[in-house]
Amino acid sequence: VLVWVVLGNVVAALVSSVGPAFVFPFYNDSTFEPLMNYLRTTDQTYPVWALVGQRALLADAGLDGPRLGSGISAFPSLHVAVATLNAIYLWRFGRLLRWSGIAFLVAIQLGAVHLAWHYAVDGYASILATPLIWMLAGWLSAPRRLPVTANAAG
């Protein structure tokens, strides 16, 4: 929950950025058009479902006011943050699950960049911030002993 609140709401609102898929529609900057053209060309042979989601988000962005699930925010990547949480959790369960979690994290990071949802730095920031949030959550949920005072003892 803290990852979604801190990274997905607080940091995302403070940094407010769009991913490569949205640079041209928002800023008329063609820097990422070769990647988008590649994805559109690939979609003619193999469905690229990311394009469907990106079109839906772009259509929602043109409507009056916010809609549930319609926000466009690239930094930091919650895709990568959730995969990082999975890897942290699975780390304790032995080699197979540990490395499966790491492989999944790497696949999500690569896919998020390759499918134009995120810049690489969006994922790197999540990979660095998520363990810190994990440790904070552990500290917040740890049992605390109240100090014993003379009045309370007797």
C-alpha positions in Angstrom: 0.0 0.0 0.0 2.8 2.4 0.8 4.4 1.8 -2.6 1.2 2.8 -4.3 0.6 5.8 -2.0 4.2 7.1 -1.9 5.4 6.3 -5.4 2.1 6.1 -7.3 0.6 9.2 -5.9 3.0 11.5 -4.1 6.1 11.1 -6.2 4.1 10.7 -9.5 2.2 14.0 -8.7 5.4 15.8 -7.8 7.3 14.7 -10.9 4.4 14.5 -13.4 5.8 13.1 -16.6 4.5 11.1 -19.5 6.1 8.0 -21.0 7.7 7.8 -24.5 4.3 6.7 -26.0 2.8 10.0 -25.1 5.7 12.4 -25.9 4.4 13.1 -29.5 0.7 13.6 -28.6 1.4 15.9 -25.7 4.5 17.8 -26.9 4.7 17.2 -30.6 8.2 15.9 -30.1 9.0 13.0 -32.5 12.0 11.6 -30.5 10.3 8.3 -29.8 8.4 8.0 -33.1 10.8 5.3 -34.4 9.9 3.2 -31.4 6.2 3.9 -31.8 6.4 3.1 -35.5 8.2 -0.2 -34.7 5.4 -1.1 -32.3 2.7 -0.2 -34.8 4.4 -2.2 -37.5 4.8 -5.2 -35.2 1.1 -4.8 -34.2 0.1 -5.6 -37.8 1.6 -9.1 -37.5 1.5 -9.7 -33.7 -0.9 -7.9 -31.4 0.8 -5.3 -29.3 -1.7 -4.9 -26.5 0.2 -2.0 -25.0 -0.9 0.1 -27.9 -4.6 -0.6 -27.0 -4.0 0.6 -23.5 -2.0 3.7 -24.6 -4.8 4.7 -27.0 -7.4 4.3 -24.3 -5.3 6.5 -21.9 -4.8 9.1 -24.5 -8.5 9.2 -25.3 -9.3 9.6 -21.6 -6.8 12.4 -21.3 -8.8 14.4 -23.9 -12.0 14.2 -21.9 -13.2 16.8 -19.4 -11.7 16.1 -16.0 -10.1 13.0 -14.5 -11.6 9.5 -14.9 -10.9 6.5 -12.6 -7.8 4.6 -14.0 -7.2 7.3 -16.6 -4.0 9.0 -15.3 -0.9 9.1 -17.4 2.3 9.1 -15.3 5.7 7.6 -16.1 7.8 8.4 -13.1 8.3 6.3 -11.1 7.2 3.0 -12.6 4.6 1.2 -10.5 4.9 -1.7 -13.0 8.5 -2.1 -11.9 7.8 -1.3 -8.2 5.3 -4.1 -7.9 7.7 -6.5 -9.6 10.4 -5.3 -7.2 8.1 -6.0 -4.2 7.5 -9.6 -5.6 11.3 -10.1 -5.9 11.9 -8.9 -2.3 9.1 -11.1 -1.0 10.3 -14.2 -2.9 13.9 -13.7 -2.0 13.5 -15.7 1.3 12.0 -18.8 -0.4 15.0 -20.3 -1.9 16.9 -20.2 -5.2 14.1 -21.1 -7.6 11.7 -18.5 -6.4 14.4 -15.9 -5.7 15.7 -16.0 -9.3 12.2 -16.3 -10.7 11.4 -13.0 -8.9 14.5 -11.4 -10.3 13.8 -12.7 -13.8 10.3 -11.3 -13.6 11.6 -7.9 -12.5 14.1 -7.8 -15.3 11.3 -8.8 -17.8 9.0 -6.1 -16.5 11.7 -3.4 -16.6 12.7 -4.3 -20.2 9.0 -4.6 -21.3 8.0 -1.3 -19.7 10.8 0.5 -21.7 10.4 -1.6 -24.9 6.7 -1.0 -25.1 7.1 2.7 -24.5 5.3 2.9 -21.2 8.4 4.1 -19.3 11.9 5.5 -19.6 14.6 3.2 -18.1 15.2 5.7 -15.3 11.5 5.3 -14.2 12.2 1.7 -13.4 15.6 2.3 -11.9 14.0 4.8 -9.4 11.4 2.2 -8.5 14.0 -0.5 -8.0 15.9 1.8 -5.6 12.9 3.3 -3.7 10.8 0.1 -3.2 13.3 -1.6 -0.8 13.4 1.6 1.2 9.6 1.6 1.4 9.7 -2.2 2.3 12.1 -1.4 5.2 9.9 1.5 6.4 6.8 -0.8 6.3 8.7 -3.3 8.4 9.7 -0.7 10.9 6.2 0.7 11.1 4.7 -2.7 11.6 7.2 -4.0 14.2 5.8 -4.5 17.7 6.8 -1.8 20.1 7.3 -2.2 23.9 6.1 0.7 25.9 8.5 1.8 28.6 7.6 0.7 32.1 7.3 3.6 34.5 7.1 3.5 38.2 3.4 4.4 38.2 2.5 1.7 35.7 4.4 -1.0 37.5 2.7 -0.7 40.7 
